[in-house]
Amino acid sequence: MRQKQLLFTGVCLLLLATGCTRPASSGAASSDTTSPPMTVADSATVRTGLTVTATGYGSLRVGMTVRDAATALGSPVPSMVGLDTACAYVKFDNQPAGMRIMVVRGNVARLEIDSASIATGLGARVGDPESRVKDLYGSRVVVQPHKYDPSGHYLIVNPIPPTDTGFALVFETDSGRVTKYRAGRTPEVEWVEGCS
């Protein structure tokens, strides 16, 4: 019995010693002043390390239930009272500013981004010129005229088969610049009016 107590005490001390040490990168501010200042858009991406792809944002995946999406965002499950169950925009406590989350029949269908603080996986963001999106995504980009804006376009980024089939990125532009973009499954990602 004494050996078990000593072993238990030793394990507890080891856990206590390793649990109380601070990792080398504690997040403390660096005194290095030679780095260029970061923009608001850069700081948000660096802070979260998360980007948007055709299939989601970080651990938030298109196709998740509202409950699973809340868990992925570290949010309580939002109330769906009064929302249209066929299609609605659901607000989660911890969703990033500048992001709207469309839910169709109880599952996340698309993400809508209208802030330069949230980049795609390849680095495209609101405010970028159309040429940057085309450079980043190459031959996968299909340009279509905007339904309501004669000086705008939809830059539709086709999926990479076989894994992204059924998903897309759609950038909306005005006068050659990205004004917003969306990511998600087809056909919902292609709906111009959203849940209207």
N, C-alpha and C positions, 0 to 999 in steps of 0.2 A: 504494500500500500504506500509506503514511504517513497519508493521509486516513482510511482505514478504521480505523487504530489510534487516531487522534484522536477519531473519531466514537464508537468503542467505549468509549474512556476517558471521554468526555463523558457518554454514556448511563449508564455505571457510576456516575459521580459523582452524576448526577441521581438515580438510584435509591437510592444510598446516602444522599443528603441527605434525600430524602422518606421513606425507610424508617426513618430514625432519629428522626423527629419524633414527638412524643407528641400524640395527638388531644386536643382541648379537653376532652372529658369522659373523663378518665383513670380514673374510678371512685374517685378519692380522696374521702375523707370530707369532707362539707361542714361548715362551721362554723356554718351556719344552725340555730339552736336554736328557731326559732319554729314549726317543723312539728310536728304532733302525732305522738306515738310510733306506730310501725307495729306491728300485731299480727303474730303468727307467720304467720297465713294471708296477710296483705297482703305480708309480706316475701318469701314464697316465690313469689307471683305476680309481684312486681316483679323479683325476682332472675332468674327464668327468662323472664318475659314470655310464657309459654306457657299456653294454656288448653285445655280439652277441648271438642270439638264432637262431634256424632253420628258424624263420620267420622274422628276421630283426636285427636292431641295434638301440636301443633307439626308437625314433619316426619314423625312417626310416623303412618301412615295405616292404617286398618282395611283389610284385604285384602292387605297386604304379606306377603311371605315372611318367615320368621324371619331369614334373612340380611339382607334389605333393612331390616327393623325394627332389627336390630343396628346397621347403618350409620346409620340415622336417629337412633338414640339415642347414637351415638358409643361403642358397646360392642362388645366381641368377640362373635362368634357363640356363644351359649350351647350347652352340651351338651344334646342331646335324649335321651341314653341313659337308659333306664328310664322314659321318659315315654310315656303313651298317645298314639299318633299320631292317634287319632280326635279327642281333646279333652284339652288339658292347660294348666296355667298355667306359663308359661315365665318364668324370672327373668333379666333382663338386668342387667348390672353398673351401668348408668347410668339405669335407670328410676327415676322419682321415688318417694320413700317415700310410702306410702299408695296406690299404684297396683298393681293386678294385671293381667297381660296374658294373656288367653285366646287360645290358638292351636288352631284346628280344621283338621285335615288340612294342616298346614304353613303356614297363613296366619293372621295376626292377625284375630280375629273380634270381640273386644270388649275394652274397658278397664273395670276396676272401680275405683272411687274410694271410700276410706273415711276420707279426711283432709280437714280444712277448708283445708289449704294448697293444694289444687288446685281452681281454680274452672272453671266452664264459660265459654264464650265470652261469655255475657251476664252472668256474675258470680254465678250460683248456686253454692252450695257446701254441704258437710256442715255441719249445725247450723242452716241456714236454716229458717224456718217454711215450711210448705206454701204459705202466702199469697204469699210472695216468689217462689217458683217460678211460681205461677199469674200473678202480676203480670208477671214477666219474659217468660213464654212465651205468655200470653194464651189465645186460643181453641185453640191447638195442644195444650193439656194435656187429657188424658183421665184421670180418677181411677178407679182400680179398688181393691177391697178387697185387703188383703194376704193371701196364702195361709196364713200361719202366725200372724200377729199381729193379734188382733181390734182393737187400737187403731192399726193401721198401714194405710198405703195404698201403692199404686204410682201415681206421677204419670208417665204416659207422654207424652212430648213427640213428637207426630207430625212427620214430616219436612216440609220445604218443597219441594214439587215444582218443577221436575223434578230438581234436582241432588241432593237428599238422599234420594230415593226408595230404600227398602231399608235405611235407617239410622234409628236412634232414640236418644233419651236416656230412661232409666228411673230415676226417683228413688224410693227406698224411704224411707218415713217411719214414725215411731212417735210417738204422742201429738202429732202435728202438726208434727214436726221431721224434717228430712232426716237419715237415719242413714248412708246411702251412696247412690251412684248409679253407673250404668254407661252406657257409650256403645258403639255398634257396629252391626253389621249384623243384620238380621232373618234367621232367627228366633233366632240365638244371644243377642242382647241381651235377649230376652224369657225366656230359660231361668231359672226361679226358682232351681233348685239348681246352677246353673253347670255344671261338667263331670260332676256326679254321675250 
